[in-house]
Structure formats: C-alpha cells, structure tokens
Amino acid sequence: MFKFLSGLFSRDIGIDLGSANTVVYVKGRGVTIDEPSVLAIRKVGNKGKKDIIAFGNPAKKMIGKTPQGIDTVRPLLHGVIADFDMTEKMVGYYMSSANQGRRMMAHPRVAICVPACVTEVEKRAVVDATLGAGAREAFVVEEPLAAALGTGLPINEPRGNMVVDIGGGTSEVAVLSLGGVVISNSLRSAGDDIDNAIVSMMRQNYTLSIGESTAEEVKIAIGSVVPLDSELEMEVKGRDLMDGLPKVVMVTSGEVRDAIEPIICRIEDMLRYAIEQTPPELVKDIVDQGLVLTGGSSQLRGLSARFSDVINVPVHMAESPLYSVALGLGKLLETVDRGDKVAVTVDHAAV
C-alpha cells in the first residue's frame, strides 16, 4: 500500500540497462540520464563489506587508475547481470536521480529492457533487481522491440520491419510485424569485444599494453569497417611489454579494421541467418523499406554501407542510435496508460 501511494510522488521511467551505458527516460521529460554502467567501490573491513563511492561518469574515469582498496565494477556483462547486488544499487541510484532524489517517497513504475537472447532466469534477475531497487511495478521488454518503437518503425502494421541493435555487450536483429517479434537473433558480441580486439592487436603488433578506455578512444577516433578514401591514424600511448617503460606508437585505421574484422563478420552472419528465417512476404517489405541500424556501436564508419552490400537491402541509421531503446520504452509506457492493445513481449511483476 505504501508503494502504491508513494507512486503518486514519482514519474514512470524507462531504463535502457546496457552493458556499456545506462539511459533513463522519464515520462513527460524525455531522456534525462546517459551514464556509463560502472560503479566504483571501496572495500571496508575484513568481512567483505563494500561502500559505493561513485556511479557513472565519475566511476568510469577511475577505471585503471584506482589505488588499493578501490575497484571499478561493471555489474552487467553481455547484456545480463553479472553482479546482482551492484546492479540493484545502480538501478536504485538512477531511479532516485530520475525522480530528483526523492528515493524514500518515489516508487515509480519502471519499463526496463533485456536482450532478446536472455534466459527466463536472467530476465527474472532483472525484474528482481528493479523491484529490489524500489520500483512498484516492473515491465521487462526485449531490446529489439523497444529499439523499433524508439526509431519510429510502424511495427503495428501488417508489414515487415527489421531493426538491428548493436550495443556494448550484445548485437541483435529482429523482424517485427503486427506489434510482435516474428524473427529475432542475438549475438553476445559487440562493442566490448571490439575494444578487446583492439587491446589484443596492440599487444601483438606493437608489444604495447593499453586499457579498455584507451581502446574505446581508438575505436571512436579511427575505427572503420570499410576502406576509407583517406585512412586515419592516431597516436596511442601505453606501456611497453618488453621493458615496462612508457611507449608511444602511431596506429592506422587499416590496422584497427583488420583487428575487428572477425567480430563484424560474426554480426554479418547473424543478419544473413535472420533474413533466411524470415517469411518471404516480410522479406519483400524489408527490401522495399530497408532496415534500421541503431545502438552505440552501430556508429562505426562504413557499417551501414557494408551491411547494405552484404544482405542487399537499404540500411538506414536511426536518428538517435544511442537513445532508441530508451525512447521506445517511453512510448511503451504511454501505450500502457492509454490501454492500447499492443502485442509485445512483456513480463510484468508487481508488489
């Protein structure tokens, strides 16, 4: 009863709980939070107690730079919960921030997304973490469906709509029609694996040790999946594995492209398989209108052109690839309020 009454003091929110970033949509206000899914914790005493000292951007800046006793934690890996307690605390923090700090008096209704590839146990963990963080109700939505809603695809019409979401931990493709998912396919390989491939390439080619943050900077600055008219290059700093001293090397976009090629090929195979499994009438619609590409890692140079060549359909980049899922969750909350009958894959839990 208390949570129901306290819901009057809060706004419904949608949470895109990603491996790399968490994006929060607040009903009536839009996207209000876009922070890395990272926490910084301090170990206290000998009983394993942990105090959280930073969330989001401040915590990400600490990665690889912390003294003894302080660690940085990413509670989600490949789109699923790796550390339940830390996930619950992170969700609670962002819920409180979204409701302007009214943690005790705010128990919002929350729409939260999960990758299409998760098991029922993994999905239940997301529900439990959200309710444990203080939500009075939790709706769990598959990411491709939310992404399609957020990009404005007419998924309720009797025609095929294809969306590809490439994030930090997972890559997903879905074909939707009449408000539901017809075909979906997922791959637990995306932006994080691209970063790791760059780290490995630097070790092998230059005997240079770099961290995840530096690899991400290289990916954003010079990463590409097709040859460029003018290849890019970047100065990369790290530790020489031979003598342990600082070292600076010049890396080209061609070297990065070669390093990430196996990952891009796996994503292409996922797209081909999804097309092969799609009913012919829906394939006809996809050929006519193309597919929509969304997610943070979809912004790699040349990715849309390469996918278009591989599957022989037009590929369009979403207007807000980083926020498509969160915007879709916001639209879903609106449809629930209007009582619309929308055929979506949604789990509901309440206390």
N, C-alpha and C positions, 0 to 999 in steps of 0.2 A: 504493500500500500504506500509506503514511504517513497519507493522509487517511482511509483505511478504519479504521485502528487508532485515529486521533485522534477518530473519530466516537464511540468508546466514552466519551469525556470530555464529550460535548455532548448536549443535548436537541434533538429535532426541533422546528422552528419554522415558523410560518406568517406570511407578511408581506403585509399589505394595503398595497401600494405605490401610494399615491394621489397625485394632483397637489397636493392641499392638505395631507393628513396621511398619515403612515405609522403603521400599527397593527401591533404584533407580538404573536403568540400563541405561547407556549412550552408545549410538551406537558407536562402534569402540573401546570402553574402557572397557565394561563389567560392573559388579556391582561395583559402586563407593561409595554408601551410604547405611548404615544399621543403622537406628536410631530409638529409641522409638517414638511413635506418641504422644508426650507430649510437652506442652508449659508451660512456667512459665510467669505469667503476673503480672504487678503491677497496682493497681488502682490509677488513678491520678485525683485529684479534686473531686467535688461533682456531676459531670454530667455523671458519668459512663464511662469516658474515660479510656482505658486500654493500657498500654505500654507492649510490649513483651520484656522480659529480657533474655530469654533462650529458645533454642529448643533442642529436642532430649535428648542425654545422660545427659548434664548438668541439664536440666529441670527434668528428671526422678530422679536424685539424690536429688532433693529438695522435692519430694513427702513426705508429712507428717512431714516436717521439716521447713516449712516456717513461718516467723513472720507475724503479722497482716499487711494487705495491699498487700500481695503477695500470689497468688494462683497458683496451678498447674492444668492444664486443659488437658483432653483428648478429642479432638474435634470429635472423631469417637467412636461410641458405637455399638457393634454387627454388624460391617461392614458398617454402614451407618452414614451419617453426623449428628452429634448432635449439633454442633456449626458451622454454615456456615462461619462466618467471620474468626474464628480462623483456620478453615480448609483451606480457601483461602490463608491466610497468611503463613500457614505451607507449603502448596504446592509451593507457590511462593519462599519461602526460600530455599527449596530443589531444585527447578528448577534453581535458581541462583547459588547454590553451585555446582550443576552438571555441569553448564557451567562456572565454575571457577569465579563466582562473576560478570559476565557480565549481570547484570539484565536489564539495560536500552537498551542494544544492542542485547540481546538474547531473541528471541521469538520462542522457539522450537516447533516442532510437538511432541505431547505427547500421548502415549498409557497408559491408566490408567484402573485399574481393579475394578470391583464391585462384591459382592456376587451374585450368581445366584438367590437368593431369594428376591432381592430388587424390589421395585415397579418402575414404569416409572418415578414417581415424584422424588424418591430417586436417580434414575440414572441421571435424568436431573440436580439435585443438584450437582452431581459430575462433570458433564460437565461444568456447570456454574462456579463452584469454580475453575476448571482448566483453563478455558478461562479468568476468572477474575484475575487469578494469572499471566497471561501474555503469555499463550500458543497461538500460531497462529492457531493450529488445535488440536482437542482432540478426540481420539478414545477410546471408552469405551468397555472393553472386560470382559466377565464373568470369574470369577476366576478359575473354574474348567477347562475351555478351555485353559487358559494361563498356568495353572499348568501342564496339559497334554503335551502341547508343550514344556515346560521347562524341563520335565522329559524325553523327547525323545520318547514318545509314537508315533507309526505310525498312527496318527489319520486320515490321508487322505486315508488310505487303507480300503477296504470293509470288515472290521472285527471289533469285539467289543473290545474297550479299556476302562478300568474302572480306575478312579482316585478318591482318597479320600483325601480331603484337610481339615486338622484340624488346625485352626489358633487360634487367640486370642479371636475373637468375634463370629465367625461362624464355623460350621462344614458342609462340602459339599461333595456330591458324584455325579459323573456324568459318564454316559456311552456314549462314542463317537464312531462315525464311519463315514467314507467319509467326514471328515473335519467338522462335525457338532455334536451338542449335541442331542442324541437320548432320554435319560432319565436323569433327574437331580433332586436332592432332597437336601434341605438345612435345617439346624437347627441352630437357633440363640443361641447356647450353645456350649462353647468350653473352651479354656484356662482361660479366665477371670472367668467363672463360677467355674472352678476347684479351682482357687485361693480363691474365695468367700466361697466355701465349706470348704476349709482348715481353713479359718478365723472362720467360724461358729463352726467347730469341736473343735478348741482350746478354744473357749468361753464355749462350753458345757462340754467338758471333763476336762478342767483344769481351768476354770474361768480366762482365760488369754486373754487379748486383744492384738492383733498384727495387723500390717498394711498389705496392699496389697503387698508391696515389700518383706516383710518377708515371706508371704505366698508363693510368687513365688519362693523364695530361698528354702523353704521346698519342694515344688513340684519338683524342679530340682534336689535337693540333694537326696531325698529318695522316691519320688513318683513312684508308680508302679501300674499295673492293674492286675497282677497275683502274686501268692505267690512266694517268692524268696527262693533260696536254703539257703541263709544266710540273714535274714532280717536286714535292715539297721535302724539306729537310728541317731537322730540329737538333739543337744541342741538348744532350742528355747527360746528367751528372749522377754519379753513384760511387760505389766502392769497387776497386779493382780486386777481383778474386785471387789474383796471383800474388800480390804483395800487400793487400789490405789498405792501400792508400787511395785517396780520392782520385777520380778519373773522369775526364770529360770526352765524349765522343759525338760525332755527327751521324745521325740516323736519317735515312731517307724513307719516303712514303712507300717506295717499292719493297723495302725490307719488311716494313710493317705488314704490307699487303700479303707477302709470301707467308708470314708467320700466322696470320689469322685465316688463311685460305681454307684449311681443313674445317674450321668452325662454320664458315659461310657455306661450304659445300654440304654440311650436315643440315643446315637450315633449308637449303635448296631441295634436298631430298625429302624433307618434311612437307614442303609445298607441293612437290610432284605427287607424293602419296595422297595428299588431301584431294588434289584435283582428280586423281584416278578413282577415288572412292565417291566422288560427288555425282549425283544423278545427272544424266545428260541435259535435261531441261534447265537445270540450275547452272550447269556449265555454260550453256548458251547465254544466260543472263550475265554471268561473270565476264564472258568475252565481250559483251556489249558495253558494260559499265565499268569493268575493271575491278581491282581490289584496292583496299585502303591499307596503307602501311602506317603503323603507329608504335609508340614505345620509344624510350630514350635511345636505345642502341640502333634504332631504325634510321638515325640521322647520319650514319656513316656515309661518306662521299661515294656516290655512284650506286648505292644499294638499290634504289627504286629502278634504275635503268637496267641493272644486272638481272633483277628478278623478272622484269618485263621480258627480257630476252629468253630467260630460262623456261618460263611457263606460257609465253606467247599471249599474254593479256596485258592491257594497260595497268600501270601501277600508279596510284595517287598517294601523295604524302598527306597525312592528316594535318589540319591547321594547327592544332596544339598537341603534338605527339606525346609530350610529357604528361599532359593533363587529361587525355581522352578517357581513361578509365575513371578518374575521379568525377569528371563531368557526366559520364554515363551513370554513375552511382547517384548523382544528384537528380538526374532525370527519373531514375527508378523510384526514388523517394517521392517525387511528385506524382507519379502514376499510382503509387500505393495510396496516397492521400485522396486522389480522385475516385478511387475504387475501380479503376480500369481493369479489365481482364487482359492481362499480358502473360502470354505463355513463356515464362522464363524459368530457368533452373535456379530456384532459390530455396535455401533452407531457412527456417525460422525458429528462433528459440526465445523464450521469454521467462522472466522470473517475477 
